[in-house]
Amino acid sequence: MTARRTVLKLEDIHLHFGDVVALHGVDLAVMDGEIICLLGHSGCGKSTLLRAIAGVETPHAGTIAIDETLVFAPHRFVEPEHRRIGYMLQDYALFPHLTARQNIAFGLKKLTKQDASTRVDELSSRLGIDHLLERYPHMLSGGEQQRIALARALAPRPHVLLMDEPFSNLDRGLRDTLRGEVVALLRELNTTAIIVTHDPEEALAVGDRIVLMREGKVVEAGRGNELFNAPKSAYTAEFFSRMNRIPATRNGQWLDTALGRFPAPDKPDAISEIFIRPRALSFGADGINATILSHAVLGEIEEWRIAVPELHEPILMRTSQRYKLRPGHTAKLNVSEDEILIFSP
C-alpha cells in the first residue's frame, strides 16, 4: 500500500492578540484526501487556526508547510494568494455585484477565458447548480449560496480546502442533506479539507479525524469512534456526551458508589468519581431503587430524570426503549458496566 502524503503540517504554532493567547503550541499533520474536523466551543481557537493556515493571521512562532513547501516560519511568510488554499467562510462572502458564474470564476484569473468557463461548468454540473449561474447572490437561498461558495473555493484546485462552520447557517433538515452531499463530493474529488464546527455530532459524521481544541490548545485528536468510546479525559467525554458524575470510594480493587460496586482501574490513583453516559442506564426487574422525577420524549429517544438514594443530584437516562412509567413512579435502575468511564484526577 502506498503511504499517504502529508499535505499540511503545523508545528508548535503560537499566536496571541495582546495578552490573549489564541493558539498555544498547536501541532497538526493532515494527509492527502483526509477530512479533519476542528471541534471546540466558541473562542477555543478553531477559526484562528484556520486563518493562520490561510495566511490571514500571522503566528508568533512555529512553522506551517503546505505540500512540503514552507509557507510560514521565522523570517518567512508566503502571501495567502500563493498558498493554494481554498477558504470558505461561515457567511459564504459572495460578491453581491457578481453573478454566481462570476463568483465561481473569481479565482481563475490565471486561466484562459475558455478554460475558466470549462472549470466553472464542470463544478456547477457536479454540484447541481447549472441553472443558478446567471443569478446574483441576493436571488439565491442559503443552500444555493453555500453551493456557489463551495464551487468558488474548489475552482482553483487548492491543496487544502478550509471551511469555517459551513453548515451552521442552514436549517437542520437542509443542513444534514447538504452536509452529506458536500462530504460525498469532497471524497469523490479526493479533496483534503479542514472543517471547523462546534457540533460534536457533525464532527463524528464528517471527519476522518477530529481535533478537539480548548483555550488555544489541542486537547485530544483521533478518529471519532476513539474519542467518543475511549476518551482520554473527562473534558473530551463531556464534550461529546452528557455525563452523570457519580461519587465513588475506592475499596481495594473495587469502586463503591450509590449505583453499585464496579471494578477499579489498575492504577493506584485516588479516584473520587465515575462517569456514566445516560445511554448506559436502563430499567429492569432488579437493580437500584430509583424514583422518576421527570420524563420527556425527544423524538426517537426518551429522557428520564431520576432520583437515587444517597445521590444529592438527579441522574439522567436516555433510551430508545419505551417504558410505561410516569413522574413519581419507582423503578429498578441498572447500569451497563461497559459504559462506565474512569479518569485519573
Summary of the structure (lengths in Angstrom):
residues: 345
radius of gyration: 24.6
end to end distance: 41.6
largest distance: 76.4
contacts: 1019
relative contact order: 0.12
helix: 28%
strand: 35%
